[in-house]
């Protein structure tokens, strides 16, 4: 066998094999590699989106928590203000009621004082009449009049 013919045959077989490989074997391998690269790229993109979504969710939850705390603090402050208002209103109402009761008591005391004065006047007038009656029954005497007046003073 001739070295050139062998080399030529090997060269022809090599080119046929290269053509066959490039025509039938290489495209499915390249396609599989491209699909794998696309899957990896999609996975990385999804991971990046997930990371971004996680950051957004964390930020939103932090904002929601802060807003909740602010609203709670505001509600507590409003409740404390309302409690203070209710206490102040109760104090004002109690003060008005106490003033009304005191005014009623004063009016009742004044009425009792007027009644007592009236009773005292009636008693004094009856004592004066009784004293005058006794003076007129006796003879007119300065010493007797003084004794009667002293007795009336003691009765008063």
Secondary structure, DSSP 8 states (H G I E B T S, - for coil): --HHHHHHHHHHHHHHHHHHIIIIIHHHHHHHHHHHHHHHHHHHHHHHHHHHHHHHHHHHHHHHHHHHHHHHHHHHHHHHHHHHHHHHHHHHHHHHHHHHHHHHHHHHHHHHHHHHHHHHHHHHHHHHHHHHHHHHHS---HHHHHHHHHHHHHH-
